[in-house]
Amino acid sequence: MFEQYTYAQGTVDAPLLELIKLRASIVNGCAFCVDMHSKDALKAGESAQRLFAVSVWPESPFFPREERAALALTDAVTKIGEDGVPDEV
C-alpha cells in the first residue's frame, strides 16, 4: 500500500489524490479522516459539490472516466478481500 501511495503522490494531481484519500476514508468509516481529507481537498482546489458527491460517485455525473477509474480502484483496494482486486477494475 505504501508503494502505491508513493507512486500516486508523484503521478496523480493533488485534487484527485485528495478525492482518493477522502473516498478511502468514507469506505473505512473514519470521521476524523473524512474531516481531514475534505479540508485538504478544498485547499487543493476541489469543489464542495464534488466532495459531497464522492460518497455516491458511481451515480454522480461530476467525475470523468479517469477519475471514475481511480475511485473504482480505491474502492476495490480499500475493500480488498480474499479475491483481491477484480480484473475488470
DSSP file with accessible surface (Angstrom, degrees, kcal/mol):
  #  RESIDUE AA STRUCTURE BP1 BP2  ACC     N-H-->O    O-->H-N    N-H-->O    O-->H-N    TCO  KAPPA ALPHA  PHI   PSI    X-CA   Y-CA   Z-CA
    1    1 A M     >        0   0  151      0, 0.0     4,-2.4     0, 0.0     5,-0.2   0.000 360.0 360.0 360.0 -40.8    0.0    0.0    0.0
    2    2 A F  H  >  +     0   0  157      1,-0.2     4,-2.8     2,-0.2     5,-0.2   0.904 360.0  50.5 -62.2 -40.5    2.8    2.4    0.9
    3    3 A E  H  > S+     0   0  166      1,-0.2     4,-2.4     2,-0.2    -1,-0.2   0.896 110.1  50.1 -64.9 -38.8    4.4    1.9   -2.6
    4    4 A Q  H  > S+     0   0  106      2,-0.2     4,-2.6     1,-0.2    -1,-0.2   0.916 112.0  47.7 -63.9 -42.7    1.1    2.6   -4.3
    5    5 A Y  H  X S+     0   0   85     -4,-2.4     4,-2.4     2,-0.2    -2,-0.2   0.926 111.4  50.0 -65.4 -42.9    0.7    5.8   -2.2
    6    6 A T  H  X S+     0   0   65     -4,-2.8     4,-1.1     1,-0.2    -2,-0.2   0.922 112.4  47.9 -61.1 -43.4    4.2    6.9   -3.0
    7    7 A Y  H >X S+     0   0  163     -4,-2.4     4,-0.9     1,-0.2     3,-0.6   0.931 110.9  51.1 -61.5 -45.8    3.6    6.3   -6.7
    8    8 A A  H >X S+     0   0   17     -4,-2.6     4,-2.9     1,-0.2     3,-0.8   0.881 102.6  59.8 -62.3 -38.5    0.3    8.1   -6.6
    9    9 A Q  H 3< S+     0   0  104     -4,-2.4    -1,-0.2     1,-0.2    -2,-0.2   0.840 110.9  41.7 -59.1 -33.3    1.9   11.2   -4.9
   10   10 A G  H << S+     0   0   68     -4,-1.1    -1,-0.2    -3,-0.6    -2,-0.2   0.584 127.4  28.3 -90.2 -11.0    4.3   11.5   -7.9
   11   11 A T  H << S+     0   0   76     -4,-0.9     2,-0.4    -3,-0.8    -2,-0.2   0.614 101.3  77.0-125.6 -18.9    1.8   10.9  -10.7
   12   12 A V  S  < S-     0   0   38     -4,-2.9    -1,-0.1    -5,-0.2     5,-0.0  -0.827  82.9-108.6-103.4 135.4   -1.8   11.9   -9.6
   13   13 A D     >  -     0   0  127     -2,-0.4     4,-2.7     1,-0.1     3,-0.2  -0.288  32.0-115.1 -58.1 145.0   -2.9   15.5   -9.5
   14   14 A A  H  > S+     0   0   58      1,-0.2     4,-2.3     2,-0.2     5,-0.2   0.867 112.4  51.1 -54.2 -47.1   -3.3   16.8   -5.9
   15   15 A P  H  > S+     0   0   41      0, 0.0     4,-1.9     0, 0.0    -1,-0.2   0.933 113.6  45.1 -60.3 -41.5   -7.1   17.4   -6.1
   16   16 A L  H  > S+     0   0   30     -3,-0.2     4,-2.5     2,-0.2    -2,-0.2   0.913 110.1  54.5 -67.9 -39.4   -7.7   13.8   -7.4
   17   17 A L  H  X S+     0   0   16     -4,-2.7     4,-2.4     1,-0.2    -1,-0.2   0.911 108.3  49.7 -60.9 -38.3   -5.3   12.4   -4.8
   18   18 A E  H  X S+     0   0   25     -4,-2.3     4,-2.6    -5,-0.2    -1,-0.2   0.888 108.9  51.9 -68.0 -36.5   -7.3   14.1   -2.1
   19   19 A L  H  X S+     0   0    0     -4,-1.9     4,-2.9     2,-0.2    -2,-0.2   0.902 109.2  51.2 -64.6 -38.6  -10.6   12.7   -3.5
   20   20 A I  H  X S+     0   0   33     -4,-2.5     4,-2.4     2,-0.2    -2,-0.2   0.938 111.8  45.8 -62.1 -46.7   -9.0    9.2   -3.4
   21   21 A K  H  X S+     0   0   40     -4,-2.4     4,-2.0     1,-0.2    -2,-0.2   0.905 113.2  50.8 -64.9 -37.8   -8.0    9.7    0.2
   22   22 A L  H  X S+     0   0    2     -4,-2.6     4,-2.3     2,-0.2    -2,-0.2   0.936 109.9  49.3 -64.4 -45.4  -11.4   11.0    1.0
   23   23 A R  H  X S+     0   0   23     -4,-2.9     4,-2.7     1,-0.2     5,-0.2   0.926 110.2  50.3 -61.3 -44.4  -13.2    8.1   -0.6
   24   24 A A  H  X S+     0   0   21     -4,-2.4     4,-2.4     1,-0.2    -1,-0.2   0.903 110.4  51.1 -61.0 -37.9  -11.0    5.6    1.2
   25   25 A S  H  X>S+     0   0    9     -4,-2.0     5,-2.2     2,-0.2     4,-0.8   0.890 109.5  49.7 -67.1 -37.7  -11.8    7.3    4.5
   26   26 A I  H ><5S+     0   0   53     -4,-2.3     3,-0.8     2,-0.2    -2,-0.2   0.942 111.8  47.8 -64.8 -47.0  -15.5    7.2    3.7
   27   27 A V  H 3<5S+     0   0   42     -4,-2.7    -2,-0.2     1,-0.3    -1,-0.2   0.900 113.3  48.4 -61.2 -39.6  -15.3    3.5    2.9
   28   28 A N  H 3<5S-     0   0  112     -4,-2.4    -1,-0.3    -5,-0.2    -2,-0.2   0.619 108.6-127.1 -76.4 -13.6  -13.3    2.9    6.1
   29   29 A G  T <<5 +     0   0   65     -4,-0.8     2,-0.9    -3,-0.8    -3,-0.2   0.827  53.1 154.2  72.5  33.4  -15.9    4.9    8.2
   30   30 A C     >< -     0   0   43     -5,-2.2     4,-2.5     1,-0.2    -1,-0.2  -0.811  24.5-174.1-100.9 102.1  -13.2    7.2    9.7
   31   31 A A  H  > S+     0   0   82     -2,-0.9     4,-2.4     1,-0.2     5,-0.2   0.891  85.4  53.5 -62.6 -39.8  -14.9   10.5   10.6
   32   32 A F  H  > S+     0   0  149      1,-0.2     4,-2.4     2,-0.2    -1,-0.2   0.939 112.0  44.9 -59.6 -46.7  -11.5   12.1   11.6
   33   33 A C  H  > S+     0   0   31      2,-0.2     4,-3.1     1,-0.2     5,-0.3   0.881 110.1  54.0 -68.0 -38.9  -10.0   11.2    8.2
   34   34 A V  H  X S+     0   0   42     -4,-2.5     4,-2.2    -9,-0.2     5,-0.2   0.944 111.3  46.6 -59.6 -45.0  -13.1   12.4    6.3
   35   35 A D  H  X S+     0   0   80     -4,-2.4     4,-2.1    -5,-0.2    -2,-0.2   0.951 115.2  45.9 -61.0 -48.5  -12.8   15.7    8.0
   36   36 A M  H  X S+     0   0   66     -4,-2.4     4,-2.3     1,-0.2    -2,-0.2   0.940 115.8  43.8 -63.1 -49.0   -9.1   16.0    7.4
   37   37 A H  H  X S+     0   0   23     -4,-3.1     4,-2.4     1,-0.2    -1,-0.2   0.819 110.1  56.4 -73.0 -27.4   -9.2   14.9    3.7
   38   38 A S  H  X S+     0   0   29     -4,-2.2     4,-2.2    -5,-0.3    -1,-0.2   0.939 110.5  44.8 -63.8 -46.2  -12.2   17.1    3.0
   39   39 A K  H  X S+     0   0  109     -4,-2.1     4,-2.2    -5,-0.2    -2,-0.2   0.917 113.6  50.0 -63.4 -42.6  -10.3   20.2    4.2
   40   40 A D  H  X S+     0   0   50     -4,-2.3     4,-1.6     1,-0.2    -1,-0.2   0.891 109.6  51.6 -63.5 -38.6   -7.2   19.1    2.3
   41   41 A A  H  <>S+     0   0    0     -4,-2.4     5,-2.8     2,-0.2     4,-0.3   0.907 108.6  50.4 -66.2 -40.9   -9.2   18.6   -0.9
   42   42 A L  H ><5S+     0   0   92     -4,-2.2     3,-1.5     1,-0.2    -2,-0.2   0.924 110.1  50.4 -61.8 -42.2  -10.7   22.1   -0.5
   43   43 A K  H 3<5S+     0   0  173     -4,-2.2    -1,-0.2     1,-0.3    -2,-0.2   0.827 106.1  56.5 -63.8 -31.0   -7.2   23.6   -0.1
   44   44 A A  T 3<5S-     0   0   36     -4,-1.6    -1,-0.3    -5,-0.2    -2,-0.2   0.454 128.8 -97.4 -80.6  -2.0   -6.1   21.7   -3.2
   45   45 A G  T < 5S+     0   0   65     -3,-1.5    -3,-0.2     1,-0.3    -2,-0.1   0.531  72.1 149.3 101.6   8.4   -8.9   23.4   -5.2
   46   46 A E      < -     0   0   18     -5,-2.8    -1,-0.3    -6,-0.2     2,-0.2  -0.437  45.8-116.6 -75.2 148.9  -11.6   20.8   -5.1
   47   47 A S     >  -     0   0   47      1,-0.1     4,-2.0    -2,-0.1     5,-0.1  -0.550  11.2-127.5 -84.7 152.3  -15.2   22.0   -5.2
   48   48 A A  H  > S+     0   0   48      1,-0.2     4,-2.6     2,-0.2     5,-0.2   0.886 109.0  60.6 -62.8 -37.1  -17.7   21.3   -2.4
   49   49 A Q  H  > S+     0   0  115      1,-0.2     4,-1.4     2,-0.2    -1,-0.2   0.926 108.0  42.6 -58.4 -45.7  -20.1   19.8   -4.9
   50   50 A R  H  > S+     0   0   37      2,-0.2     4,-1.0     1,-0.2    -1,-0.2   0.873 110.5  56.8 -71.7 -33.7  -17.7   17.1   -5.9
   51   51 A L  H >< S+     0   0   16     -4,-2.0     3,-0.7     1,-0.2     4,-0.5   0.934 108.4  47.0 -60.9 -44.5  -16.7   16.5   -2.3
   52   52 A F  H >< S+     0   0  160     -4,-2.6     3,-0.6     1,-0.2    -1,-0.2   0.852 111.1  53.3 -64.8 -31.9  -20.3   15.8   -1.3
   53   53 A A  H >< S+     0   0    8     -4,-1.4     3,-1.4    -5,-0.2    -1,-0.2   0.632  84.3  84.4 -81.3 -13.1  -20.6   13.5   -4.4
   54   54 A V  G X< S+     0   0    0     -4,-1.0     3,-1.4    -3,-0.7    -1,-0.2   0.870  84.2  60.1 -58.2 -34.9  -17.6   11.3   -3.6
   55   55 A S  G <  S+     0   0   60     -3,-0.6    -1,-0.3    -4,-0.5    -2,-0.1   0.766 119.6  27.3 -66.5 -21.9  -19.8    9.2   -1.2
   56   56 A V  G X> S+     0   0   73     -3,-1.4     3,-1.8    -4,-0.2     4,-0.6  -0.114  78.9 144.1-127.2  35.2  -22.0    8.3   -4.2
   57   57 A W  G X4  +     0   0   23     -3,-1.4     3,-1.1     1,-0.3     6,-0.2   0.792  63.9  62.5 -53.0 -35.8  -19.5    8.6   -7.0
   58   58 A P  G 34 S+     0   0   56      0, 0.0    -1,-0.3     0, 0.0    -4,-0.1   0.848 112.8  37.5 -62.2 -27.9  -20.9    5.7   -9.2
   59   59 A E  G <4 S+     0   0  149     -3,-1.8    -2,-0.2    -6,-0.2    -6,-0.0   0.445  99.7 100.3 -97.4  -2.0  -24.2    7.6   -9.5
   60   60 A S    X<  -     0   0   10     -3,-1.1     3,-0.5    -4,-0.6   -10,-0.0  -0.665  58.5-155.2 -92.2 140.4  -22.7   11.1   -9.8
   61   61 A P  T 3  S+     0   0  112      0, 0.0    -1,-0.1     0, 0.0    -4,-0.1   0.426  79.1  85.8 -87.0   3.0  -22.2   12.9  -13.1
   62   62 A F  T 3  S+     0   0   76    -13,-0.1   -12,-0.1    -5,-0.1    -5,-0.0   0.431  73.6  74.5 -87.8  -0.4  -19.4   15.0  -11.7
   63   63 A F  S <  S-     0   0    8     -3,-0.5    -1,-0.0    -6,-0.2     5,-0.0  -0.956  71.2-139.4-121.0 122.4  -16.4   12.6  -12.3
   64   64 A P     >  -     0   0   64      0, 0.0     4,-2.6     0, 0.0     3,-0.4  -0.170  38.9 -89.9 -70.4 172.0  -14.9   11.9  -15.7
   65   65 A R  H  > S+     0   0  189      1,-0.2     4,-2.2     2,-0.2     5,-0.2   0.853 124.9  51.2 -51.6 -45.5  -13.8    8.5  -16.8
   66   66 A E  H  > S+     0   0  117      1,-0.2     4,-1.9     2,-0.2    -1,-0.2   0.904 112.8  45.3 -64.2 -41.4  -10.3    8.7  -15.5
   67   67 A E  H  > S+     0   0   34     -3,-0.4     4,-2.7     2,-0.2    -1,-0.2   0.881 110.1  55.0 -69.9 -35.8  -11.4    9.8  -12.0
   68   68 A R  H  X S+     0   0   71     -4,-2.6     4,-2.6     2,-0.2    -2,-0.2   0.901 107.6  50.3 -63.2 -39.4  -14.1    7.1  -12.0
   69   69 A A  H  X S+     0   0   62     -4,-2.2     4,-2.4    -5,-0.2    -1,-0.2   0.920 110.8  49.0 -64.2 -42.0  -11.4    4.5  -12.7
   70   70 A A  H  X S+     0   0   22     -4,-1.9     4,-2.3     2,-0.2    -2,-0.2   0.907 113.1  46.8 -64.6 -40.5   -9.3    6.0   -9.8
   71   71 A L  H  X S+     0   0    0     -4,-2.7     4,-2.5     2,-0.2    -2,-0.2   0.887 111.0  51.9 -70.1 -36.6  -12.3    5.9   -7.5
   72   72 A A  H  X S+     0   0   26     -4,-2.6     4,-2.5     2,-0.2    -2,-0.2   0.924 111.2  47.5 -63.8 -42.5  -13.2    2.3   -8.5
   73   73 A L  H  X S+     0   0   79     -4,-2.4     4,-2.9     2,-0.2     5,-0.3   0.913 110.0  53.4 -65.1 -40.0   -9.7    1.2   -7.8
   74   74 A T  H  X S+     0   0   15     -4,-2.3     4,-2.6     1,-0.2     5,-0.2   0.936 110.2  47.1 -58.7 -46.8   -9.8    3.0   -4.5
   75   75 A D  H  X S+     0   0   18     -4,-2.5     4,-2.3     1,-0.2    -2,-0.2   0.935 113.8  47.9 -60.3 -46.4  -13.0    1.1   -3.5
   76   76 A A  H  < S+     0   0   16     -4,-2.5    -2,-0.2     1,-0.2    -1,-0.2   0.915 115.5  43.2 -63.9 -42.9  -11.6   -2.2   -4.6
   77   77 A V  H >< S+     0   0   18     -4,-2.9     3,-1.0     1,-0.2    -1,-0.2   0.898 115.0  49.4 -71.5 -38.2   -8.3   -1.8   -2.8
   78   78 A T  H 3< S+     0   0   37     -4,-2.6    -2,-0.2    -5,-0.3    -1,-0.2   0.873 118.5  39.2 -69.0 -35.2   -9.9   -0.4    0.4
   79   79 A K  T 3< S+     0   0  131     -4,-2.3    -1,-0.2    -5,-0.2    -2,-0.2   0.177  86.8 155.8 -96.9  16.8  -12.4   -3.3    0.4
   80   80 A I    <   +     0   0   98     -3,-1.0     2,-0.2     1,-0.1    -3,-0.1  -0.071  12.6 165.8 -53.8 138.2   -9.9   -5.9   -0.6
   81   81 A G    >   -     0   0   52      3,-0.3     3,-1.4    -5,-0.1    -1,-0.1  -0.500  55.1 -53.4-131.3-154.9  -10.7   -9.4    0.4
   82   82 A E  T 3  S+     0   0  197      1,-0.3    -2,-0.1    -2,-0.2     0, 0.0   0.810 131.2  51.5 -60.7 -31.8   -9.7  -12.9   -0.3
   83   83 A D  T 3  S-     0   0  158      1,-0.2    -1,-0.3     3,-0.0    -3,-0.1   0.496  98.0-146.1 -88.0  -5.5  -10.2  -12.5   -4.1
   84   84 A G    <   -     0   0   32     -3,-1.4    -3,-0.3    -5,-0.1    -1,-0.2  -0.259  52.4 -16.9  74.1-162.2   -8.1   -9.3   -4.4
   85   85 A V  S    S-     0   0   48     -5,-0.1   -12,-0.1     1,-0.1    -8,-0.0  -0.652  79.6-110.5 -80.4 128.7   -8.9   -6.5   -6.9
   86   86 A P    >   -     0   0   55      0, 0.0     3,-1.1     0, 0.0    -1,-0.1  -0.266  21.1-123.0 -59.5 144.3  -11.4   -7.7   -9.6
   87   87 A D  T 3  S+     0   0  164      1,-0.2    -2,-0.0     2,-0.2    -3,-0.0   0.859 109.5  59.8 -56.6 -38.4   -9.8   -8.0  -13.1
   88   88 A E  T 3         0   0  164      1,-0.2    -1,-0.2     0, 0.0    -3,-0.0   0.780 360.0 360.0 -67.0 -23.4  -12.4   -5.6  -14.6
   89   89 A V    <         0   0   75     -3,-1.1    -1,-0.2   -17,-0.1    -2,-0.2   0.876 360.0 360.0 -80.6 360.0  -11.2   -2.8  -12.2
